[in-house]
Amino acid sequence: MGLRRRKWRRRQRQGQRHLKWPGWLKLVGQRLLNLATIASLVFLGTNVYRYLLLTTQWQVNEIKIIGCVHAKEAELLNLAQLDLGMEFWKLNLAELTKSLIKHPWIERVQVRRDWSRQALIIEVQERTPRAMALLDDLYLVDSQGKIFKKVGPKEKIDLPLLTGLDAKEIKEQGKDTERLLRQALELLDHLAYRPIINQHNISEINLHKQRGLTLYTLENALPIHLGWGDFKDKLNRLEKVLADIQKKRDEVVRVDVTYPRKIIVKVKEREKMLAEQPKSLAQMAQRQPRNY
């Protein structure tokens, strides 16, 4: 009896082994079928794509440029060498972006296709000019402190003037120049909405490596030395006494607000003031040589 049981168990185990083979083959077959299906779809898609390219005229029917204010559309099209009728699917959007960003007014650009209309959509963001810098000529300074463009002869731009910059250091991107430009933009931010002294009644902001910033009023070109930073506090203290200073503007030479709790007003010496005063006709007659 024991021998029969062992034989029966052995046959049962062998039978189970034989039963596992069909399941393994089924799994392999499913995977092969999936691979064949994917390969067929890829092959079909590739051929459909080639067919559409060969049978359909995929040309640029429209070029739409959004966001231009100062930059002209014709300049951008010429810069990117774009025109209607170009092969739509062959356009390299990355290369077009690199070409368009070279325009001095363009700060950011996004190029995309509209397949439904076979249109090329170009969205640009222009730089915001904040000031003019006096170098060998007048140049525009954007909101990031970058000098990006020479002012054209036909451009009518009314912006604060920055002086004292070194053209060589700007080309070399010196740290001192970057610091001065950041300080100038910070000062312009504080001057934007002030009621008494603002960017509309100043004629110039002078930038100096050691002394910092000095602004000049539009009336009488009065120099007001601000130095470095803390512009909000300095302008607040200046506005409290500016009216009195302007009343004596003929006597005032310079104003210094760099000290923490005081404002220094330098006035002309009395002898110089008398020398600069217009002389009366009687005084002039007394100095005329007499004829006998």
Residue pairs with C-beta under 8 A, 6 or more apart in sequence:
52 58
53 89
58 87
58 88
58 89
58 118
59 84
59 85
59 86
59 87
59 88
59 118
60 82
60 83
60 84
60 85
60 86
60 87
60 88
60 91
60 118
60 119
60 120
61 84
61 117
61 118
61 119
62 84
62 114
62 117
62 118
62 119
62 120
63 77
63 82
63 84
63 119
63 120
63 122
64 119
64 120
64 121
64 122
65 73
65 76
65 77
65 122
65 124
66 121
66 122
66 123
66 124
67 123
67 124
67 125
67 126
68 76
68 124
68 126
69 126
70 105
70 126
71 103
71 105
71 106
71 124
71 126
75 103
76 82
76 100
76 103
76 106
76 122
76 124
77 83
79 99
79 100
79 102
79 103
80 96
80 99
80 100
81 99
82 96
82 120
88 113
88 118
88 120
91 113
91 120
93 111
93 112
93 113
96 111
96 122
97 109
97 110
97 111
100 106
100 109
100 111
100 122
100 124
101 108
101 109
104 127
104 148
104 149
105 126
105 127
105 148
105 149
106 124
106 125
106 126
106 127
107 125
107 126
107 127
107 142
108 124
108 125
109 122
109 123
109 124
109 125
110 122
110 123
111 120
111 121
111 122
111 123
112 120
112 121
112 123
113 119
113 120
113 121
114 120
114 121
127 140
127 142
127 143
127 144
127 146
127 148
128 142
128 143
129 140
129 141
129 142
129 157
129 159
130 141
130 142
130 143
130 159
130 160
130 185
130 188
131 140
131 141
131 159
131 160
131 161
131 162
131 184
131 185
131 188
131 205
132 138
132 139
132 140
132 141
132 151
132 157
132 159
132 160
132 161
132 162
133 139
133 140
133 141
133 147
133 161
133 162
133 165
134 161
134 162
134 163
134 165
135 147
135 165
135 167
135 170
136 167
137 150
137 151
138 150
138 151
139 147
139 148
139 149
139 150
139 151
140 147
140 148
140 149
140 150
140 151
140 157
140 159
141 147
141 148
141 162
141 181
141 184
141 185
142 148
143 185
145 178
145 181
145 182
145 184
145 185
147 170
147 181
151 157
160 188
160 191
160 199
160 202
160 204
160 205
161 203
161 204
161 205
162 181
162 184
162 204
162 205
162 206
162 207
163 204
163 205
163 206
163 207
164 180
164 206
164 207
164 208
165 177
165 180
165 181
165 207
166 174
166 177
169 176
169 177
170 177
176 209
180 207
180 208
180 209
180 213
181 207
183 207
183 212
183 213
183 228
183 229
184 205
184 207
184 213
186 229
186 231
187 205
187 213
187 215
187 226
187 231
188 199
188 205
190 231
190 232
190 235
191 197
191 198
191 199
191 202
191 235
192 198
192 199
194 235
194 239
195 239
196 239
196 242
196 243
197 217
197 235
197 238
197 239
197 242
200 218
201 217
201 218
201 219
202 215
202 216
202 217
202 218
203 216
203 217
203 218
203 221
204 215
204 216
204 221
205 213
205 214
205 215
205 216
206 213
206 214
206 215
206 216
206 223
207 213
208 214
211 225
211 227
212 225
212 226
212 227
212 228
212 258
213 225
213 226
213 227
213 228
214 223
214 224
214 225
214 226
215 223
215 224
215 226
216 222
216 223
216 224
217 224
219 246
219 249
220 249
222 245
222 249
222 252
222 254
222 255
223 254
223 255
224 238
224 254
224 255
224 256
224 257
225 254
225 255
225 256
225 257
225 258
226 234
226 257
226 258
227 234
227 257
227 258
234 257
234 258
237 257
237 263
238 255
238 257
238 263
241 263
241 265
245 252
245 255
245 265
248 267
250 273
251 267
251 268
251 273
252 265
252 266
252 267
252 268
253 266
253 267
253 268
254 265
254 266
255 263
255 264
255 265
255 266
256 263
256 264
256 265
256 266
257 263
268 276
